[in-house]
Amino acid sequence: MSSNVIISANHFHPIIGQSIVFYATNDPNGASETRTVVAGERFGVSDVWVGVLNAPLPASYEPLAFTTDNINSAIQFNFSSHHDATAFLVGISSTSPDVALDMAVGQNILTDWYSNITVNGAGGYSATGNAIRAFQDQSGDPNFIAYEAYLQDHDSGAPMIRDVNGELTIIGLNWFIHNDLTALGTRNYSAFSYVGNFATEIQAVIDAFAGLNLSKEYGTWIGTSFDGETDLTLMTPSYDYDNDGMTNYEEYALVSDPIAYDHATETTVDTIDAAGTIYTEITVQLREADNYIGYTVMTGSDLDGWNTTTLAYTGSWGTGNAGVATVTAATDHGSTWTVTVRDAVPITSGAPRFMRIGY
């Protein structure tokens, strides 16, 4: 959908933390890019799901357009450009067991519309939404066309595409298969979640995460820290969900609560007497595993001229320059740590010291 937003079926989408390989061409031995899914959102109770990648793909990996037509009834569908249009269906090739690399494209004619159909499946799965239907016509049927296609198991989530004014455009997502009695006899059919009614929501996610580099740890955090919130646009790094003056990413990096209206972080500032010499120490909560966070320690004798060093975890916590600051204590809490950092320059009479930790 964009350089870092993907779309899939809610019942069969990539999980958070899963890697996806994007190929530059149809050659699986050619150039490729690997990305990790760091966040995802289901739209309402539908089978439409969008995911966010950890980093944008290069411009040469061009995303597909998606329809923005709003359709809510069979009558609207029948008067739309999609009715009786030829579509491209994407699924697993029948010639190879390698489902990751050997995909196939077929064709079918879009004939019918479902309004708010509910589909139930294994494991308590249920989804309700609008869908487009395409029958698997047999040779001799009026709508039979070359490369007539019918979805199979594990095709779920792949796009159903049309050529709209010379541009390949996603119209729907592979949802379910069934059969029905027609005037020509019983025919199998494929059904696709219609994406046009979610165009505004899709574009909002694209805009909110445009150009961002994110870690899977941040994605995991937003999935557990917003008390059931499902709107991804409210969980972007730059958004202040609880309106307390700290962005979501600041709350994440400093191990704060993104839904509590406060500025509180578990940070303390002390002066320490080390063999008669007084130093400033800051104790703060930090995250260990996220390489996207670059913590820094800043010290100085005033608020203008700062000395800066890195603060990082590489098997243990340490600074990049002991002449600026050192780590004096670190307590492991699992994915977070309580870290104490000491200014390298002591406090003396008439010579104040200032210290801060950021990222």
C-alpha positions in Angstrom: 0.0 0.0 0.0 3.0 2.2 0.6 6.8 1.8 1.1 6.2 0.6 4.7 2.5 -0.3 5.0 1.1 -3.7 3.8 -2.4 -5.1 3.7 -3.7 -8.6 4.3 -6.6 -10.7 5.6 -7.2 -10.5 9.3 -7.6 -14.3 9.6 -4.2 -15.0 7.8 -1.9 -12.0 8.2 1.8 -11.9 9.1 2.3 -11.8 12.9 4.2 -9.0 14.7 7.9 -9.8 14.5 7.6 -11.9 11.4 10.0 -11.1 8.5 8.8 -10.6 4.9 11.0 -10.8 1.8 10.2 -8.5 -1.0 11.6 -9.4 -4.5 12.6 -6.7 -7.0 11.6 -9.0 -9.9 10.1 -12.4 -10.5 13.6 -13.9 -10.0 13.8 -15.3 -6.5 17.6 -15.3 -6.8 17.7 -11.6 -7.7 17.7 -8.5 -5.6 15.4 -8.5 -2.5 14.7 -6.6 0.7 13.7 -8.1 4.0 11.5 -6.2 6.4 9.9 -7.0 9.8 6.2 -6.4 10.6 6.2 -4.2 13.7 2.5 -3.3 14.1 -0.9 -4.1 12.8 -4.5 -3.1 12.9 -7.8 -4.9 12.0 -10.5 -2.5 10.7 -13.5 -3.0 12.9 -14.9 -6.6 12.6 -14.0 -7.0 9.0 -11.3 -9.3 7.5 -9.2 -6.3 6.4 -5.9 -5.9 8.2 -3.0 -3.4 7.7 0.5 -3.9 8.9 3.5 -1.5 9.4 7.0 -2.5 8.4 10.1 -1.6 10.4 11.6 0.5 7.6 10.4 1.8 4.2 11.3 -0.1 1.1 13.4 1.6 -1.6 11.6 3.7 -4.2 12.2 1.0 -6.8 9.8 -1.3 -4.9 6.7 0.5 -6.1 3.5 0.0 -4.1 0.1 -0.8 -5.7 -2.7 1.7 -5.8 -5.9 0.8 -4.0 -9.5 1.7 -4.9 -11.2 4.5 -3.0 -14.7 3.8 -4.4 -17.3 3.7 -1.5 -19.8 0.9 -2.1 -22.3 -0.3 0.4 -25.0 -2.1 -1.6 -25.5 -4.4 -4.5 -27.1 -1.6 -6.5 -24.1 0.6 -6.0 -21.8 -2.3 -7.0 -23.9 -3.0 -10.2 -23.4 0.7 -11.2 -19.8 0.7 -10.4 -16.8 0.1 -12.7 -16.1 -3.1 -10.8 -19.3 -4.9 -11.9 -18.6 -7.5 -14.6 -15.0 -6.3 -14.7 -12.1 -8.7 -15.2 -9.8 -9.0 -12.2 -6.5 -10.7 -11.5 -6.5 -13.2 -8.7 -3.2 -14.0 -6.9 -2.6 -17.3 -5.1 -0.4 -20.3 -4.7 0.8 -22.0 -7.9 -0.4 -25.5 -8.4 2.9 -26.5 -9.9 5.1 -26.1 -6.8 5.0 -26.7 -3.1 7.0 -23.6 -2.4 4.3 -21.3 -1.3 6.7 -18.5 -0.5 8.2 -18.2 -4.0 6.0 -19.9 -6.5 2.9 -17.7 -6.8 0.4 -17.6 -9.7 -2.0 -15.1 -11.3 -5.3 -16.0 -12.9 -8.4 -14.1 -14.0 -12.0 -14.0 -13.2 -15.0 -11.8 -13.7 -16.5 -9.9 -10.7 -20.2 -10.5 -10.8 -21.9 -10.2 -7.4 -21.9 -8.2 -4.1 -22.4 -9.3 -0.5 -23.4 -6.6 2.0 -22.3 -7.2 5.6 -21.8 -10.9 5.2 -20.6 -12.8 8.3 -18.1 -15.6 7.9 -17.3 -18.0 10.7 -14.3 -20.3 10.8 -12.1 -22.5 12.9 -10.8 -21.4 16.3 -13.7 -19.0 16.8 -12.8 -16.9 13.8 -15.6 -14.5 12.7 -15.6 -11.5 10.4 -18.3 -9.3 9.0 -18.0 -7.1 6.0 -18.7 -6.3 2.4 -17.5 -8.7 -0.3 -17.3 -9.1 -4.0 -17.9 -12.6 -5.5 -16.5 -14.2 -8.7 -17.7 -17.7 -9.9 -15.4 -20.3 -11.2 -17.0 -20.6 -14.6 -16.7 -23.8 -16.7 -15.7 -24.0 -20.3 -18.8 -23.0 -22.3 -20.3 -20.7 -19.5 -20.9 -17.2 -20.7 -18.4 -15.7 -18.3 -15.6 -18.2 -18.8 -12.4 -16.5 -19.7 -8.7 -17.5 -20.3 -6.8 -18.4 -17.1 -10.1 -18.8 -15.2 -9.1 -18.9 -11.5 -10.6 -20.1 -8.2 -9.0 -19.5 -4.8 -7.5 -22.3 -2.7 -6.5 -22.8 0.9 -3.7 -20.5 2.0 -4.5 -18.0 -0.7 -6.0 -15.8 2.0 -4.8 -12.2 2.2 -3.4 -11.9 -1.3 -4.8 -9.0 -3.3 -7.5 -9.1 -6.0 -6.3 -6.6 -8.6 -7.8 -4.8 -11.5 -6.2 -2.7 -14.3 -7.8 0.7 -13.7 -6.9 3.1 -16.4 -3.6 1.4 -16.9 -2.7 1.2 -13.2 -2.8 -2.1 -11.2 -5.2 -1.4 -8.4 -6.1 -3.4 -5.3 -9.8 -3.9 -5.2 -10.1 -6.6 -2.6 -8.4 -9.3 -0.5 -8.8 -13.0 -0.8 -11.3 -13.9 2.0 -13.3 -17.2 1.5 -14.5 -19.8 -1.0 -17.8 -21.6 -1.3 -20.3 -22.9 -3.9 -23.7 -21.8 -5.0 -26.5 -23.0 -7.3 -26.7 -20.9 -10.4 -28.8 -21.1 -13.6 -25.9 -23.1 -15.1 -25.7 -25.5 -12.1 -23.6 -25.6 -9.0 -20.5 -23.4 -9.3 -17.6 -22.7 -7.0 -16.9 -19.1 -6.2 -14.2 -16.9 -4.6 -15.1 -14.0 -2.3 -12.9 -10.9 -1.6 -13.1 -8.4 1.2 -13.7 -5.0 -0.5 -11.1 -2.5 0.5 -12.6 0.7 -1.0 -14.7 1.4 2.0 -11.6 1.5 4.2 -9.6 3.9 1.9 -9.7 6.7 4.4 -8.5 4.4 7.2 -5.7 2.9 5.0 -4.5 6.3 3.9 -4.5 7.5 7.5 -2.1 4.7 8.5 0.1 5.4 5.5 0.3 9.1 6.4 0.9 8.4 10.1 3.9 6.1 9.5 5.3 7.6 6.3 9.1 7.3 6.2 9.4 6.0 9.8 12.0 3.4 10.9 10.6 1.4 13.8 11.7 -1.6 15.9 9.7 -4.7 16.5 10.1 -4.0 20.2 8.2 -0.7 19.7 5.5 -2.6 17.9 5.3 -5.1 20.7 5.1 -2.3 23.2 2.2 -0.5 21.5 0.3 -3.8 21.2 0.3 -4.1 25.0 0.5 -0.6 26.4 -2.6 1.2 25.1 -5.4 -0.6 27.0 -7.1 -2.2 24.0 -6.7 0.8 21.6 -6.7 -0.4 18.0 -6.2 2.8 16.0 -2.6 2.6 14.8 -2.6 6.3 14.0 -2.9 7.1 17.7 0.2 5.0 18.5 2.8 6.5 16.2 6.0 7.6 17.8 5.3 11.4 17.4 1.7 11.3 18.8 1.0 12.2 22.5 -1.8 9.8 23.3 -2.4 10.9 26.9 -1.7 14.6 26.2 0.9 14.9 29.0 3.6 16.6 26.9 5.5 13.4 26.2 5.3 11.7 22.8 4.5 8.0 22.6 8.1 7.3 21.7 9.4 9.3 24.7 7.1 7.3 26.9 8.5 4.1 25.4 12.1 5.0 25.5 11.9 6.2 29.1 9.7 3.3 30.3 6.7 5.6 31.1 2.9 5.0 30.8 1.5 6.3 27.5 -2.1 6.3 28.7 -1.5 8.1 32.1 -1.8 11.9 32.1 1.5 12.8 33.8 5.1 13.5 33.1 6.3 10.8 35.5 9.2 8.6 34.7 11.1 6.6 37.3 14.0 9.0 37.3 15.8 10.3 40.4 18.7 12.8 40.7 21.1 12.5 43.7 24.4 13.8 44.9 26.9 11.1 45.9 29.8 11.4 48.3 32.6 9.2 46.9 35.5 9.3 49.4 34.9 12.9 50.2 34.2 14.0 46.6 30.7 14.9 45.6 29.2 13.8 42.2 25.8 14.1 40.5 24.1 10.8 39.7 20.9 10.2 37.6 19.0 6.9 38.0 16.6 6.2 35.1 14.6 3.4 33.5 15.9 2.3 30.1 15.2 -0.3 27.5 17.8 -2.9 26.6 17.1 -4.6 23.3 15.9 -1.8 21.0 18.9 -0.8 18.8 16.8 2.1 17.3 17.0 4.0 20.6 20.3 5.9 20.9 20.5 7.0 24.5 22.9 9.9 25.3 24.3 11.4 28.5 24.9 15.1 28.7 26.9 16.9 31.4 28.1 20.5 31.8 28.9 23.4 34.1 26.0 25.5 32.5 23.0 24.9 30.3 24.8 26.0 27.1 28.0 24.0 26.8 27.2 20.3 27.1 29.6 17.4 26.9 27.9 14.4 25.4 28.5 10.6 25.4 26.5 7.6 24.3 24.9 5.3 26.8 24.3 1.8 25.5 23.8 -1.9 26.4 26.3 -4.2 24.8 26.1 -7.1 27.3 26.3 -4.6 30.0 25.5 -0.9 30.3 28.3 1.6 29.7 29.1 5.0 28.2 31.2 5.8 25.3 33.4 8.3 27.1 34.2 7.8 30.8 35.5 11.4 30.8 31.9 12.6 30.5 30.0 10.0 32.6 30.1 6.4 33.8 27.6 3.8 34.8 27.8 3.0 38.5 24.8 0.5 38.8 22.4 -1.4 36.6 19.5 -3.6 37.7 17.9 -6.0 35.2 14.1 -6.2 35.1 13.8 -8.3 32.0 13.2 -6.0 29.0 14.0 -2.9 31.0 16.8 -1.8 33.4 17.3 0.6 36.2 20.5 2.4 35.3 22.5 4.8 37.4 24.9 7.2 35.6 27.5 9.4 37.4 28.9 12.7 36.1 32.7 12.4 35.7 33.3 15.9 37.0 32.7 16.5 40.7 30.7 19.3 42.3 32.8 21.9 43.9 32.0 25.2 45.7 30.9 27.8 43.2 31.0 25.4 40.3 27.5 23.9 39.7 27.1 20.8 37.5 24.2 20.0 35.2 23.3 16.5 33.9 20.6 15.0 31.6 19.9 11.7 29.9 18.0 11.6 26.6 17.9 9.7 23.4 
